[in-house]
Amino acid sequence: MVDIFLRTLPFFAIIGLGYWAGRSRFFTEDATAYLTKFVFYFALSAMLFRFAATLPFAEIFNARLMLGYLIGTTGVYALATLVAWLRGLDIPTAAVEAQCAAIGNVGFLGLPMLALLFSEAAIGPVMLVLTVDLVVFSSLIVILINGGRDGKLTVGTLRLIGVGLLKNPMIVSISAGLIWSALQMPVPAPLNDFLTILGGAATPGALFAIGASLASKSAERVQIALWLSFCKLAVHPACVAVVLLWLLPTDPFAAAVAISAAALPVAGNVYMLAAHYGVAPHRASAAIFLSTLVSILTIPLVIAWVGTP
């Protein structure tokens, strides 16, 4: 446990450095936005494409893992939605709370951290988890917010979801890499070197950007944020573990990686969606801040429980 904590500490130290830079205004919000854009569109995309293209397709794709993670995540999503409904919240607000409870920072934090802790063999399961989050649940929140407001699902909403998926660089890079891998084409040395150098900026850039963005987050509505953080850091990995270890058992290593990915703090893009639609941005902001802070202790606990790498 102590060893795992010490191995995760450098990741959170870089997040802390980014937080200091943002809090002290050494790094402005505009600078953070541009750094995030660089990581999202270039560095992280290069990393994802390289891993997807160089790993055998058969080693990456695991339908049982994807289904199990989907069922477990749907369980915590439904729980958070039920609690929100019992509190009398409308559908859009309940959708934002459910998204906080179920969607973690897999791309920016989980991918580099779990690859280091579990070895590069963890990249395949992490990409599958990321794909489920992006394709299923990022689409679901758009449907619930727009449908909750309009009272129906329109063609415009479906078009918005489709365009969003096609423009998401994570989806594009993973898909392109998997196609490259399925065609069994070797990656030329110059291209591999290019992707390695550019992708190498993803880990420090993403972690620093997380910290800098947290500097602008508030800790309002603490009670709700604590509940959502509890769902994300404890209930979500527990639900995924129940499915992948007992109800729908899969490869133990892949299951351990997916459970660890489920233990990650609330994803920053939940706040961006909440702010874009004007639905409960403050509680999303607080949940991101508190879950990231608490996850310094909870992530090592979960990883130690599923099996020390």
C-alpha positions as CSV (number, residue, x, y, z in Angstrom):
1,M,0.0,0.0,0.0
2,V,2.7,2.5,1.0
3,D,4.7,1.5,-2.1
4,I,1.7,2.1,-4.4
5,F,1.1,5.5,-2.7
6,L,4.7,6.5,-3.3
7,R,4.5,5.5,-6.9
8,T,1.3,7.5,-7.5
9,L,2.6,10.5,-5.5
10,P,4.7,12.0,-8.4
11,F,1.5,12.2,-10.6
12,F,-0.3,14.1,-7.9
13,A,2.8,16.3,-7.3
14,I,2.6,17.4,-10.9
15,I,-1.1,18.1,-10.5
16,G,-0.2,20.1,-7.4
17,L,2.4,22.1,-9.3
18,G,-0.2,22.9,-11.9
19,Y,-2.6,23.9,-9.2
20,W,0.0,26.3,-7.7
21,A,0.7,27.8,-11.2
22,G,-3.0,28.4,-11.7
23,R,-3.7,29.6,-8.2
24,S,-0.8,32.1,-8.3
25,R,-1.8,33.3,-11.7
26,F,1.6,32.3,-13.1
27,F,-0.5,30.2,-15.5
28,T,-3.6,32.1,-16.5
29,E,-7.0,30.4,-17.4
30,D,-6.2,31.2,-21.1
31,A,-2.8,29.5,-20.8
32,T,-4.5,26.5,-19.2
33,A,-7.1,26.3,-21.9
34,Y,-4.4,26.3,-24.6
35,L,-2.3,23.7,-22.8
36,T,-5.4,21.5,-22.4
37,K,-6.1,21.9,-26.1
38,F,-2.5,20.9,-27.0
39,V,-2.7,17.8,-24.9
40,F,-6.2,16.8,-26.0
41,Y,-5.7,17.3,-29.7
42,F,-2.1,16.5,-30.2
43,A,-0.1,14.8,-27.4
44,L,-2.7,12.5,-26.0
45,S,-4.0,11.6,-29.5
46,A,-0.4,10.7,-30.6
47,M,0.0,8.5,-27.5
48,L,-3.4,6.7,-28.1
49,F,-2.8,6.1,-31.8
50,R,0.7,4.8,-31.2
51,F,-0.4,2.3,-28.6
52,A,-3.5,1.2,-30.6
53,A,-1.5,0.8,-33.8
54,T,1.4,-1.1,-32.3
55,L,-0.6,-3.5,-30.1
56,P,-2.1,-6.6,-31.8
57,F,-5.9,-6.0,-32.2
58,A,-6.7,-9.4,-30.6
59,E,-4.9,-8.3,-27.4
60,I,-6.8,-5.0,-27.2
61,F,-10.4,-5.9,-27.9
62,N,-12.2,-7.6,-25.0
63,A,-16.0,-7.6,-25.4
64,R,-16.5,-9.1,-22.0
65,L,-14.5,-6.4,-20.3
66,M,-16.4,-3.6,-22.1
67,L,-19.8,-5.2,-21.3
68,G,-18.8,-5.7,-17.6
69,Y,-17.5,-2.2,-17.3
70,L,-20.6,-0.8,-19.0
71,I,-22.9,-2.7,-16.6
72,G,-21.0,-1.7,-13.5
73,T,-20.9,2.0,-14.6
74,T,-24.6,1.9,-15.5
75,G,-25.3,0.7,-11.9
76,V,-23.7,3.7,-10.2
77,Y,-25.2,6.0,-12.9
78,A,-28.6,4.6,-12.0
79,L,-28.0,5.0,-8.2
80,A,-26.9,8.6,-8.5
81,T,-29.9,9.3,-10.8
82,L,-32.3,7.7,-8.3
83,V,-30.9,9.7,-5.4
84,A,-31.2,12.9,-7.5
85,W,-34.8,12.0,-8.4
86,L,-35.7,11.4,-4.7
87,R,-34.4,14.9,-4.0
88,G,-36.7,16.3,-6.6
89,L,-34.1,17.4,-9.2
90,D,-35.0,17.8,-12.8
91,I,-33.7,15.5,-15.5
92,P,-30.8,17.7,-16.7
93,T,-29.5,18.3,-13.2
94,A,-29.8,14.6,-12.3
95,A,-27.9,13.8,-15.5
96,V,-25.0,16.0,-14.5
97,E,-24.9,14.5,-11.0
98,A,-24.9,10.9,-12.5
99,Q,-22.1,11.9,-14.9
100,C,-20.0,13.1,-11.9
101,A,-20.7,9.8,-10.1
102,A,-19.7,7.6,-13.0
103,I,-17.2,9.2,-15.4
104,G,-13.6,9.5,-14.3
105,N,-10.5,11.2,-15.6
106,V,-9.4,8.2,-17.6
107,G,-7.8,10.1,-20.5
108,F,-5.7,12.7,-18.7
109,L,-4.9,10.9,-15.4
110,G,-5.8,7.2,-15.8
111,L,-3.9,6.4,-19.0
112,P,-0.4,7.6,-17.9
113,M,-0.8,6.5,-14.3
114,L,-2.1,3.0,-14.9
115,A,0.3,2.4,-17.7
116,L,3.2,3.1,-15.3
117,L,1.7,1.2,-12.4
118,F,0.5,-1.9,-14.3
119,S,3.0,-1.7,-17.3
120,E,2.1,-0.9,-20.9
121,A,-0.1,-4.0,-21.0
122,A,-2.7,-1.9,-19.2
123,I,-3.1,0.4,-22.2
124,G,-5.5,-1.9,-24.0
125,P,-8.1,-2.2,-21.1
126,V,-7.8,1.5,-20.4
127,M,-8.6,2.4,-24.0
128,L,-11.7,0.1,-23.9
129,V,-12.8,1.8,-20.7
130,L,-12.2,5.2,-22.3
131,T,-14.2,4.2,-25.4
132,V,-17.2,3.2,-23.3
133,D,-17.1,6.4,-21.4
134,L,-16.9,8.6,-24.5
135,V,-19.3,6.7,-26.8
136,V,-22.0,5.7,-24.3
137,F,-22.1,8.1,-21.4
138,S,-20.9,11.3,-23.1
139,S,-23.7,10.7,-25.5
140,L,-26.2,9.8,-22.8
141,I,-25.7,13.1,-20.9
142,V,-26.4,15.1,-24.1
143,I,-29.5,13.1,-24.7
144,L,-30.8,13.6,-21.1
145,I,-30.1,17.3,-20.9
146,N,-31.6,18.1,-24.3
147,G,-34.4,15.6,-23.9
148,G,-35.2,16.8,-20.4
149,R,-35.5,20.4,-21.7
150,D,-37.4,19.7,-24.9
151,G,-39.4,16.8,-23.6
152,K,-38.4,14.7,-26.6
153,L,-35.4,13.4,-28.5
154,T,-34.9,15.4,-31.7
155,V,-32.9,14.8,-34.8
156,G,-30.8,17.8,-33.9
157,T,-29.7,16.2,-30.7
158,L,-28.7,13.0,-32.5
159,R,-26.8,15.0,-35.1
160,L,-25.0,16.9,-32.3
161,I,-24.0,13.6,-30.7
162,G,-22.7,12.1,-34.0
163,V,-20.7,15.2,-34.9
164,G,-19.3,15.3,-31.3
165,L,-18.1,11.7,-31.5
166,L,-16.6,12.2,-35.0
167,K,-14.7,15.3,-33.8
168,N,-13.4,13.8,-30.6
169,P,-9.7,13.3,-31.1
170,M,-9.6,10.4,-28.5
171,I,-12.2,8.5,-30.5
172,V,-10.6,9.3,-33.8
173,S,-7.0,8.3,-32.7
174,I,-8.1,5.1,-31.0
175,S,-10.3,4.1,-34.0
176,A,-7.5,4.9,-36.5
177,G,-5.0,3.0,-34.4
178,L,-7.2,0.0,-34.1
179,I,-7.8,0.0,-37.9
180,W,-4.0,0.2,-38.5
181,S,-3.5,-2.7,-36.1
182,A,-6.2,-4.8,-37.6
183,L,-4.6,-4.3,-41.1
184,Q,-1.3,-5.6,-39.5
185,M,0.7,-2.7,-41.0
186,P,4.0,-1.9,-39.4
187,V,4.5,1.6,-38.1
188,P,7.5,3.2,-40.0
189,A,10.4,4.1,-37.7
190,P,10.2,7.9,-38.4
191,L,6.4,7.9,-37.7
192,N,6.9,5.9,-34.6
193,D,9.6,8.3,-33.4
194,F,7.4,11.3,-34.1
195,L,4.5,9.7,-32.2
196,T,6.8,8.8,-29.3
197,I,8.2,12.3,-28.9
198,L,4.8,14.0,-29.3
199,G,3.0,11.4,-27.1
200,G,5.7,11.9,-24.4
201,A,4.3,15.3,-23.7
202,A,0.9,13.9,-22.9
203,T,1.6,12.7,-19.3
204,P,3.2,15.8,-17.8
205,G,1.1,18.2,-19.9
206,A,-2.2,16.5,-18.9
207,L,-1.3,16.3,-15.2
208,F,-0.2,19.9,-15.1
209,A,-3.4,21.0,-17.0
210,I,-5.5,19.1,-14.5
211,G,-3.9,21.0,-11.6
212,A,-4.1,24.4,-13.3
213,S,-7.8,23.8,-14.1
214,L,-8.5,22.9,-10.5
215,A,-7.3,26.3,-9.4
216,S,-10.4,27.8,-11.0
217,K,-12.8,25.3,-9.4
218,S,-14.8,26.1,-6.3
219,A,-15.8,24.0,-3.3
220,E,-19.4,25.1,-3.2
221,R,-22.3,22.7,-2.3
222,V,-19.8,20.6,-0.4
223,Q,-22.4,18.0,0.9
224,I,-23.5,17.1,-2.6
225,A,-19.9,17.1,-3.9
226,L,-19.0,14.7,-1.1
227,W,-21.8,12.4,-2.0
228,L,-20.8,12.4,-5.7
229,S,-17.1,12.0,-4.8
230,F,-18.1,9.0,-2.6
231,C,-20.0,7.5,-5.6
232,K,-17.1,8.0,-8.0
233,L,-14.2,6.9,-5.7
234,A,-15.9,4.1,-3.8
235,V,-19.2,3.0,-5.3
236,H,-18.1,3.0,-8.9
237,P,-15.1,0.7,-8.5
238,A,-17.2,-1.5,-6.2
239,C,-19.9,-1.9,-8.9
240,V,-17.4,-2.6,-11.6
241,A,-15.6,-5.1,-9.3
242,V,-18.8,-7.0,-8.5
243,V,-19.5,-7.4,-12.3
244,L,-16.0,-8.2,-13.5
245,L,-14.9,-10.4,-10.6
246,W,-18.2,-12.3,-9.9
247,L,-21.1,-11.7,-12.2
248,L,-19.2,-11.6,-15.5
249,P,-15.7,-12.7,-14.7
250,T,-13.0,-11.8,-17.2
251,D,-9.2,-11.8,-17.4
252,P,-8.0,-10.9,-13.9
253,F,-5.4,-8.4,-15.1
254,A,-7.8,-6.6,-17.4
255,A,-10.4,-6.6,-14.6
256,A,-7.9,-5.1,-12.1
257,V,-7.1,-2.3,-14.6
258,A,-10.7,-1.5,-15.3
259,I,-11.6,-1.5,-11.5
260,S,-8.6,0.9,-10.9
261,A,-9.8,3.1,-13.8
262,A,-13.3,3.2,-12.2
263,A,-11.6,4.5,-9.0
264,L,-10.3,7.7,-10.8
265,P,-11.7,11.1,-9.8
266,V,-14.4,13.0,-11.7
267,A,-13.5,13.9,-15.2
268,G,-12.9,17.6,-16.0
269,N,-15.1,17.4,-19.1
270,V,-18.2,16.9,-16.9
271,Y,-17.7,20.5,-15.8
272,M,-17.3,21.7,-19.4
273,L,-20.6,20.0,-20.4
274,A,-22.3,21.4,-17.3
275,A,-21.0,24.9,-17.9
276,H,-21.9,24.7,-21.7
277,Y,-25.5,23.8,-21.0
278,G,-25.8,25.9,-17.8
279,V,-26.8,22.9,-15.7
280,A,-25.3,22.7,-12.1
281,P,-21.7,23.7,-13.0
282,H,-20.9,24.6,-9.4
283,R,-21.6,21.1,-8.0
284,A,-19.7,19.5,-10.9
285,S,-16.8,21.9,-10.2
286,A,-16.8,21.0,-6.5
287,A,-17.1,17.3,-7.2
288,I,-14.0,17.4,-9.5
289,F,-12.0,19.3,-6.9
290,L,-12.9,17.2,-3.9
291,S,-12.7,13.8,-5.7
292,T,-9.3,14.7,-7.1
293,L,-8.0,15.7,-3.6
294,V,-9.4,12.6,-1.9
295,S,-8.2,10.3,-4.7
296,I,-4.6,10.8,-3.6
297,L,-5.5,8.3,-0.8
298,T,-8.3,6.2,-2.4
299,I,-6.6,5.2,-5.6
300,P,-3.7,3.4,-3.9
301,L,-6.2,1.7,-1.7
302,V,-8.2,0.4,-4.6
303,I,-5.1,-0.7,-6.5
304,A,-3.7,-2.5,-3.4
305,W,-7.1,-4.3,-3.1
306,V,-7.3,-5.5,-6.7
307,G,-3.7,-6.6,-6.6
308,T,-0.4,-4.9,-6.4
309,P,1.2,-4.5,-9.8
